[in-house]
């Protein structure tokens, strides 16, 4: 397991923004009477905020960033770099970080870093960009993280469609020599990564007339999934999710020399309720330490960590000191765990994007 210790970087705030459109799982057309209640019971997800009409994750991140900059009182010229983490970029050959940089009106001297990653993306992005700040060459940085996966989903996918929602977040980081260190554990089990792969449409298997038409029909719901689509290998992902993340959290506690029972919050990636509860049980922690945001937002992939903090604990993070372990896992299959301490950060409740 790879461990990192990063000094001199302080979290100043975080904001999460969701789209205004809501898809209610009880209204999905493919469930028989009574079936959806069982799905909601196991996943914990009743509804999800989803993008429509060309709205993207970068739009949500941009709104979160504008709100965060205003709350912090930062001059835009004082921002030295931005990092954008997503697996749903706006364009094929233009990194979306440049789009955010332009729309925010940031300085030409502000660096841009794009990171393509899945569910552990917020932790991986935090580790990547904060490691560039330790010497003080970058004083103020914004980490943007978000995904808008629902337009890419298949309408008749009974496993995935009730799970996923969309969200964009912004996290502010600042160089501070007295800041408590952040500790990371990041790893990859790539031999099992095919459990979540989507093969067609990239450079390896580019779209042609035939598979593009199939892809559109799957998204529209006019073609059945079986035999026509890569779907999630739920059992492999579940097995990974309930074994590797608890080990990573325990190993990181040993590395930091902190007892898990002394940590204020354990923020677990919101994959689904059953998996989160299994991890909490394995860790033997009080469920109240591990807040859950699934009911209203579903699985928002890499945004689920900051979204859960903003939606479930924003008052605690705004009022005082909070020690946190956050662990996210999924695409890869990979994971990222971080231990960090914050003190009265800017952390408002979730904002809803206004059209």
C-alpha positions as CSV (number, residue, x, y, z in Angstrom):
1,X,0.0,0.0,0.0
2,X,1.3,3.5,-0.9
3,X,1.2,6.0,1.9
4,X,1.8,9.8,1.6
5,X,2.3,12.5,4.2
6,X,1.7,16.1,3.0
7,X,2.5,19.1,5.1
8,X,1.9,22.8,4.9
9,X,-1.5,22.6,3.1
10,X,-4.8,23.6,4.8
11,X,-8.4,23.1,3.6
12,X,-10.2,26.4,3.7
13,X,-13.6,25.3,2.4
14,X,-15.8,23.2,0.2
15,X,-19.0,23.6,-1.7
16,X,-21.2,21.1,-3.4
17,X,-23.7,21.9,-6.2
18,X,-26.4,19.6,-7.7
19,X,-28.7,20.0,-10.7
20,X,-32.3,21.1,-10.2
21,X,-33.8,18.1,-12.0
22,X,-34.8,15.1,-9.8
23,X,-35.4,11.5,-10.9
24,X,-37.5,9.6,-8.4
25,X,-36.7,5.9,-8.2
26,X,-40.3,5.1,-7.4
27,X,-41.3,6.4,-10.9
28,X,-38.8,4.3,-12.9
29,X,-40.8,2.3,-15.5
30,X,-39.1,-1.1,-15.2
31,X,-40.1,-2.1,-11.7
32,X,-43.1,-4.2,-10.8
33,X,-45.4,-3.3,-7.9
34,X,-43.5,-3.6,-4.6
35,X,-40.2,-4.3,-6.3
36,X,-38.9,-0.7,-6.1
37,X,-39.3,-0.6,-2.3
38,X,-36.9,-3.5,-2.0
39,X,-34.4,-1.7,-4.2
40,X,-34.7,1.5,-2.0
41,X,-34.3,-0.6,1.1
42,X,-31.0,-2.1,0.0
43,X,-29.6,0.9,-1.7
44,X,-31.0,3.7,0.5
45,X,-31.6,5.8,-2.6
46,X,-35.1,7.3,-3.1
47,X,-34.2,10.0,-5.6
48,X,-31.3,11.5,-7.4
49,X,-30.4,14.9,-8.9
50,X,-29.6,14.5,-12.6
51,X,-28.3,16.7,-15.3
52,X,-30.5,17.5,-18.4
53,X,-30.5,19.8,-21.4
54,X,-26.7,20.0,-21.8
55,X,-25.9,20.8,-18.2
56,X,-22.5,19.2,-17.3
57,X,-20.5,18.5,-14.2
58,X,-18.2,21.4,-15.1
59,X,-21.2,23.8,-14.9
60,X,-22.0,22.5,-11.4
61,X,-18.3,22.7,-10.4
62,X,-18.2,26.3,-11.7
63,X,-21.2,27.3,-9.7
64,X,-19.6,25.7,-6.6
65,X,-16.4,27.5,-7.3
66,X,-18.0,30.9,-7.7
67,X,-19.8,30.4,-4.4
68,X,-16.7,29.3,-2.6
69,X,-14.5,32.1,-3.9
70,X,-17.1,34.7,-2.8
71,X,-17.5,33.1,0.7
72,X,-13.7,33.0,1.1
73,X,-13.3,36.6,-0.1
74,X,-10.4,35.5,-2.4
75,X,-9.3,37.7,-5.2
76,X,-9.3,35.7,-8.4
77,X,-5.8,36.8,-9.2
78,X,-4.6,35.2,-6.0
79,X,-5.5,31.7,-7.2
80,X,-2.3,30.0,-8.4
81,X,-3.7,26.7,-9.8
82,X,-6.9,24.7,-10.3
83,X,-7.3,20.9,-10.6
84,X,-10.3,19.3,-12.2
85,X,-11.1,15.7,-11.5
86,X,-13.8,13.9,-13.6
87,X,-14.5,11.0,-15.8
88,X,-17.1,12.9,-17.8
89,X,-15.2,15.7,-19.5
90,X,-17.0,18.4,-21.6
91,X,-14.9,17.7,-24.7
92,X,-12.8,14.9,-26.3
93,X,-9.7,16.9,-27.0
94,X,-9.9,20.0,-24.7
95,X,-9.3,19.4,-21.0
96,X,-12.3,20.7,-19.0
97,X,-10.1,22.5,-16.5
98,X,-9.4,25.0,-19.3
99,X,-13.1,25.6,-19.6
100,X,-13.4,26.3,-15.9
101,X,-10.3,28.5,-15.9
102,X,-11.8,30.6,-18.7
103,X,-15.3,30.9,-17.3
104,X,-14.0,31.9,-13.8
105,X,-11.8,34.6,-15.4
106,X,-8.6,33.4,-13.8
107,X,-5.2,34.8,-14.4
108,X,-2.9,33.5,-17.3
109,X,-0.5,32.7,-14.5
110,X,-2.9,30.2,-12.9
111,X,-1.9,26.6,-13.7
112,X,-4.5,24.0,-14.8
113,X,-4.3,20.3,-14.1
114,X,-6.9,17.8,-15.3
115,X,-7.2,14.3,-13.7
116,X,-9.2,11.6,-15.2
117,X,-10.4,9.3,-12.4
118,X,-13.5,7.6,-11.0
119,X,-14.9,7.2,-7.5
120,X,-11.6,7.8,-5.6
121,X,-11.1,11.0,-7.6
122,X,-11.5,13.6,-4.8
123,X,-9.0,11.8,-2.6
124,X,-6.6,11.2,-5.5
125,X,-7.0,14.8,-6.8
126,X,-6.4,16.2,-3.2
127,X,-3.2,14.2,-2.9
128,X,-2.0,15.2,-6.4
129,X,-2.5,18.9,-6.1
130,X,-1.6,19.4,-2.4
131,X,1.7,17.6,-3.1
132,X,2.5,20.4,-5.5
133,X,1.8,23.0,-2.8
134,X,4.1,21.9,0.0
135,X,7.0,24.2,-0.9
136,X,4.8,27.2,-1.1
137,X,5.2,27.8,-4.8
138,X,1.5,27.5,-5.0
139,X,-0.3,29.5,-2.3
140,X,-4.0,29.1,-3.2
141,X,-5.5,26.3,-5.2
142,X,-9.1,25.2,-6.1
143,X,-9.8,21.5,-6.5
144,X,-12.8,20.9,-8.6
145,X,-14.4,17.4,-8.6
146,X,-17.6,16.2,-10.3
147,X,-19.3,13.9,-12.6
148,X,-22.4,13.9,-14.8
149,X,-22.7,10.2,-15.6
150,X,-26.5,9.9,-15.9
151,X,-26.7,11.0,-19.6
152,X,-24.3,8.2,-20.4
153,X,-26.4,5.6,-18.6
154,X,-28.8,3.1,-20.2
155,X,-32.5,3.6,-19.6
156,X,-33.2,0.0,-19.0
157,X,-30.2,-0.7,-16.7
158,X,-32.0,-1.9,-13.6
159,X,-28.7,-2.2,-11.6
160,X,-27.1,1.2,-12.4
161,X,-29.9,3.6,-13.2
162,X,-31.4,3.7,-9.7
163,X,-28.0,4.3,-8.2
164,X,-26.3,7.2,-9.8
165,X,-26.8,11.0,-9.5
166,X,-24.8,14.0,-10.7
167,X,-22.9,16.6,-8.7
168,X,-20.0,19.1,-8.9
169,X,-17.9,20.3,-6.0
170,X,-15.1,22.8,-5.2
171,X,-12.6,22.5,-2.4
172,X,-10.2,25.4,-1.5
173,X,-6.6,24.7,-0.4
174,X,-4.1,27.1,0.9
175,X,-0.4,27.0,1.8
176,X,0.0,27.3,5.6
177,X,3.2,26.2,7.4
178,X,1.4,25.5,10.6
179,X,-1.3,23.3,9.0
180,X,-1.6,19.8,10.4
181,X,-0.4,17.2,7.9
182,X,-2.7,15.3,5.6
183,X,-2.1,11.5,5.2
184,X,-3.1,9.4,2.3
185,X,-3.3,5.8,1.2
186,X,-3.9,5.2,-2.5
187,X,-3.9,1.9,-4.3
188,X,-5.1,0.0,-7.4
189,X,-6.3,-3.5,-8.0
190,X,-6.3,-3.2,-11.8
191,X,-6.6,-6.9,-12.5
192,X,-10.2,-6.7,-11.3
193,X,-10.9,-3.4,-13.0
194,X,-12.9,-4.9,-15.8
195,X,-15.8,-5.2,-13.4
196,X,-16.6,-1.6,-14.2
197,X,-15.2,-1.1,-17.7
198,X,-17.1,0.6,-20.6
199,X,-15.2,-0.5,-23.7
200,X,-16.6,1.3,-26.7
201,X,-16.3,4.9,-27.6
202,X,-12.6,5.4,-26.6
203,X,-9.5,5.1,-28.7
204,X,-9.2,1.3,-28.3
205,X,-12.7,0.6,-29.6
206,X,-13.8,3.8,-31.3
207,X,-17.4,4.4,-32.4
208,X,-18.4,3.3,-35.9
209,X,-21.8,3.5,-37.5
210,X,-22.9,0.1,-36.0
211,X,-21.8,0.5,-32.4
212,X,-22.7,4.1,-32.2
213,X,-26.3,3.3,-33.3
214,X,-26.4,0.5,-30.6
215,X,-25.1,3.0,-28.0
216,X,-27.8,5.5,-28.8
217,X,-30.5,2.9,-28.7
218,X,-29.2,1.6,-25.3
219,X,-29.4,5.2,-23.9
220,X,-32.9,5.7,-25.3
221,X,-34.1,2.4,-23.9
222,X,-35.1,0.9,-27.3
223,X,-32.5,-2.0,-27.1
224,X,-32.2,-4.5,-24.3
225,X,-28.9,-4.6,-22.4
226,X,-28.3,-8.3,-22.4
227,X,-25.7,-9.2,-25.0
228,X,-25.4,-5.6,-26.2
229,X,-23.8,-3.6,-23.3
230,X,-21.0,-3.7,-20.8
231,X,-22.7,-3.8,-17.4
232,X,-21.3,-3.5,-13.9
233,X,-20.1,-6.8,-12.3
234,X,-21.9,-6.0,-9.1
235,X,-20.6,-9.0,-7.1
236,X,-17.0,-8.3,-7.9
237,X,-17.4,-4.6,-7.0
238,X,-19.2,-5.5,-3.8
239,X,-16.6,-8.0,-2.7
240,X,-13.9,-5.4,-3.4
241,X,-15.8,-2.7,-1.6
242,X,-16.3,-4.5,1.7
243,X,-12.7,-5.9,1.9
244,X,-10.2,-3.3,0.6
245,X,-11.6,0.0,2.0
246,X,-11.8,-1.2,5.7
247,X,-8.2,-2.5,5.4
248,X,-7.1,0.8,3.9
249,X,-8.7,2.8,6.7
250,X,-7.2,0.6,9.4
251,X,-3.7,0.7,7.7
252,X,-3.9,4.5,7.5
253,X,-4.8,4.8,11.2
254,X,-1.6,2.7,12.0
255,X,0.5,4.9,9.7
256,X,-0.9,8.1,11.3
257,X,-0.8,6.7,14.8
258,X,-4.4,7.6,15.5
259,X,-7.2,5.4,16.9
260,X,-10.2,5.1,14.7
261,X,-12.5,5.7,17.7
262,X,-10.8,9.1,18.3
263,X,-11.6,10.3,14.7
264,X,-14.6,12.6,14.6
265,X,-16.0,11.6,11.2
266,X,-15.5,8.6,8.9
267,X,-16.8,9.6,5.4
268,X,-17.3,6.5,3.3
269,X,-17.9,6.6,-0.5
270,X,-21.7,6.5,-1.0
271,X,-21.8,3.4,-3.2
272,X,-25.0,2.1,-1.8
273,X,-26.5,1.7,1.7
274,X,-25.8,-2.0,2.0
275,X,-22.2,-1.6,1.3
276,X,-21.7,1.4,3.5
277,X,-23.4,-0.4,6.5
278,X,-21.2,-3.4,5.9
279,X,-18.0,-1.3,6.0
280,X,-19.2,0.5,9.1
281,X,-19.8,-2.8,10.8
282,X,-16.4,-4.1,9.8
283,X,-14.7,-1.0,11.3
284,X,-16.8,-1.4,14.5
285,X,-17.5,2.3,14.6
286,X,-20.7,4.2,15.7
287,X,-23.0,4.6,12.6
288,X,-23.4,8.3,13.7
289,X,-19.7,8.8,12.7
290,X,-20.4,7.8,9.2
291,X,-23.0,10.1,7.7
292,X,-25.1,8.9,4.7
293,X,-26.3,11.2,1.8
294,X,-27.7,8.4,-0.4
295,X,-31.4,9.1,0.1
296,X,-31.5,12.4,-1.7
297,X,-28.5,12.2,-4.0
298,X,-27.6,8.6,-4.7
299,X,-24.1,7.6,-5.7
300,X,-22.4,10.7,-7.2
301,X,-19.1,8.9,-7.8
302,X,-16.0,11.0,-6.9
303,X,-18.2,13.8,-5.6
304,X,-19.8,11.7,-2.9
305,X,-17.2,12.5,-0.2
306,X,-17.5,16.4,-0.3
307,X,-21.2,16.1,-1.1
308,X,-21.8,14.0,2.1
309,X,-19.8,16.5,4.2
310,X,-21.7,19.5,2.8
311,X,-25.2,17.9,3.0
312,X,-24.9,16.0,6.3
313,X,-22.3,17.8,8.5
314,X,-21.8,21.3,7.2
315,X,-22.6,22.9,10.5
316,X,-20.0,20.8,12.4
317,X,-17.3,21.6,9.8
318,X,-18.2,25.3,9.8
319,X,-18.3,25.6,13.6
320,X,-15.1,24.0,14.8
321,X,-12.3,21.5,14.5
322,X,-13.1,18.1,12.9
323,X,-10.8,15.2,12.3
324,X,-11.8,13.1,9.3
325,X,-11.0,9.9,7.6
326,X,-12.5,9.8,4.1
327,X,-12.4,6.7,2.0
328,X,-13.5,6.3,-1.6
329,X,-13.3,3.3,-3.9
330,X,-14.5,2.0,-7.3
331,X,-13.3,2.5,-10.8
332,X,-10.1,0.8,-11.4
333,X,-10.7,-1.1,-9.2
334,X,-9.0,1.5,-7.0
335,X,-9.2,3.3,-3.7
336,X,-8.1,6.4,-1.9
337,X,-8.2,7.1,1.8
338,X,-7.2,10.4,3.5
339,X,-6.8,11.5,7.1
340,X,-7.2,15.3,7.6
341,X,-8.0,17.9,10.2
342,X,-10.0,21.0,9.5
343,X,-10.9,24.0,11.6
344,X,-14.0,26.2,10.9
345,X,-13.9,25.9,7.2
346,X,-16.3,27.4,4.7
347,X,-18.9,24.6,4.4
348,X,-22.4,25.7,3.4
349,X,-25.3,23.3,2.8
350,X,-25.6,21.9,-0.7
351,X,-26.6,24.5,-3.4
352,X,-29.0,23.7,-6.2
353,X,-28.0,24.9,-9.7
354,X,-30.4,27.6,-11.0
355,X,-31.2,27.4,-14.7
